[in-house]
Amino acid sequence: QVQLQAFGGGLVQVGGSLRLSCTASEGVFNRYFVGWFRQAPGKEREFVAGISRNGVSTYYRNSVKGRFTISRDNAKNAVYLQMNSLQFEDTAVYLCALESRSGSAYKDQWNMYDAWGQGTQLTVSS
């Protein structure tokens, strides 16, 4: 199984910025669609952003459009999530995941992904 690591989370004040990173052990990284999900205590896991295998297409949930930007560097086996203008509602554990079969068709369905990282905590406070 491919190994994933998400890192870069931390404590940020409202309005601040942070960049999350996701790195994979898989050598041929461009075979995967990559999604970012988040989960807050007592809430269901929700799709945040996704990016196609070649980086041409990106997808975002409405609440982060214009604030978050997903990108990838296949040569480094890495995907990034730049988060700006952070709000209290962004507080959650953020997880990256890889999907190899359906691409973007089921991008917002967490149980369709093949591999998950452990996650990194983002806390937005005053």
N, C-alpha and C positions, 0 to 999 in steps of 0.2 A: 504494500500500500504506500502511495506517495505520502511524504511527510510535509506538513504545512506548519508555519509559524507566523502568527500575527503579533505585531509589536508596535509600540509608539504611543500607546494610550497614556493617560495621566489625568491630573487635576487641572482644569482650565476654567477661568472665569467667563461669565456670560459675555459674548461678543468676541472672544478670543479665537485662535486658530490652532490647529494641530494636524499633523500628517501621520496617518497610519501606513504601515507597510505589511505586506504579506509575501513571504518567500517560500519556495517549494523545492523539494529535493529532486523532483522529476527533471530529467535532462532536456526533454523535448517539451518545453513549457507551452508552446503555441498550439498544442493539441487540445487545450482546455479553455472553455469559457469560464471566467472567474466572476464570482459574486461576493459582495459584502452583505452580511446580515447583521442585525443587532437584536439583543434580547435584554429587556429590563426585568427586574424582579416582579413576579406576578403577571407578566405579560407574555404573549406569544412571540416567537421569533418572527421578525419581519425583514423583508428585502429592503436594502438600502440603495445599492448600486451594482451594476454589472458591466462587463466589457467583453467584446467578442474576441475570438482567438487571435485575430490580426490587429486588434485595437481600433478598427474602423468604426464600430458601432458601440455606443454607450447607452446605458439605461439608468434612470433614477426614480425613486419614489417622489411624489409631488412635494412632500414637505422639505426635501433637501435640494431641489432643483435651484440652481443659481448660487448655492452655498457650497456644495460638495462637488469635487471633480475626481473621477476615477481615471487612472492611466496605467499602462503596463510597459515593462521592459523585458521582453522575452529572453534577451541575451543574458540577463541577470536572474531569470526565473522569479521575477518580482512584479507585484501589483501594488499600487499606491492609492490611498484615499486622502485627498487634501480636503480638510474641513475648515470652513471659514464661518464667521458670524454665528458661533455656536450658541445654542439655546439650552435651557434646562431640559427640554424634551429630548435632547440628543443623548442624555445620560443613559448608558447601557454598556453591556459587554459586546464588543464588535468582533465578529468572526468572518474569516474568509473561507471560501469553499470553491472546489473545482468540479466542473461537469464536463464529461467527455462524449456523451451520447446525443443529446438533443439541442445543444447550443442554447440560443436564447428562447427557445420555444416554451420552456418551463422555468424561466429565470427566477421567478418569484416563489417557487415551490421548493422549500428547503429539503424535502425528502427525495428530491430528484438528483441531488448532488452526490458526487462519488467520494469526496474526501473533505475533511474539515480540520481547520486549525483549532488550537485550544481557546483562542480568544484573548482580547486585550480590553481592559476596563477604561472607559472614558467617563469622567465625572465632571459635569459642568455646574459651577456654583458661583455665588456672589462673594 
